[in-house]
Amino acid sequence: MQKAVAFLGLGVMGYPMAGWLSKHGYAVMVYNRTQAVSQRWLSDYSGTSADTVAEAVSGAEIVFSCLGNDDDVRAVVAGEAGALASMKSGSIFVDHTTTSALLARELAEQAQTLSIGFVDAPVSGGQQGAENGQLTVMCGGQQNHFDAVQQAIQSYAKSLQLMGDVGSGQLCKMVNQICIAGVVQGLAEGLNFAKRAGLDAQQVVEVISKGAAQSWQMENRYQTMLSSEYEHGFAVQWMRKDLAFALDEAKANGSDLPVTQLVDGFYREVQEIGGNRWDTSSLLARLEQSADKG
């Protein structure tokens, strides 16, 4: 018998993630605030759709969500009309949204009072990773809850680890975004420098990508950056949301994040030139525009 699961949120990440669950034999019921998206999902994958959150989760062994921000998650998950209130005792909620660690702990407490398990499980790998089933998933929660959902998550993950108690997955995702911010800014500066120095930037990357400068960002983004193509990938507005979580957490734990703070400011400037929905690699566009003004 197929295990019944629900998936809440069919955005650029959730849509293919729910699809992978269907492909791996789970009985998937999807819910999305825009019904047309749910119908499109049903035309691509095997499953059912629900008109309400309560209908989607009531019979599920595991409920997954991949939403936008803390407010979106609270609206869908918490409270008397939220997912947790309609889930059956003994089921488990897995939140793939990148949120604050505070929210993860808040929802876990509510889940516990209802005898429901909770795992915060933010992901890395972007839309491409979701579509290819190659996401990295960092989890926080109890070992028994993690063990119960591990196989299902592996439907769309290449790497999956329990990092500690509830909230640890979100903290690990903050580290991920801190590291990415510096790497993307460094790549943008390098490409901008190469072009202005009269070098063939593509040739430069072909050489240095074989050495210590190599990174995922370099391998996957340098060509689109050189072509000024940014209408894809992980949006600047979402990166700024994630960096805000990291900067707030840093204040609380005494960490010094000077590079992260600087790059967050650069992303604000990208937003000001119309790049709110551009890929995070658009830091190069900011440098090029600044140089042109100079």
Secondary structure, DSSP 8 states (H G I E B T S, - for coil): ---EEEEE--STTHHHHHHHHHHTT-EEEEE-SSHHHHHHHHHHSS-EE-SSHHHHHTT-SEEEE--SSHHHHHHHHSSTTSHHHHS-TT-EEEE-S---HHHHHHHHHHHHHTT-EEEE--EESHHHHHHHT-EEEEEES-HHHHHHHHHHHTTSEEEEEEEESTTHHHHHHHHHHHHHHHHHHHHHHHHHHHHHTT--HHHHHHHHTTTTT--HHHHHHHHHHHTT--SSSSBHHHHHHHHHHHHHHHHHHT---HHHHHHHHHHHHHHHTT-TTSBGGGHHHHHHHHHHH-
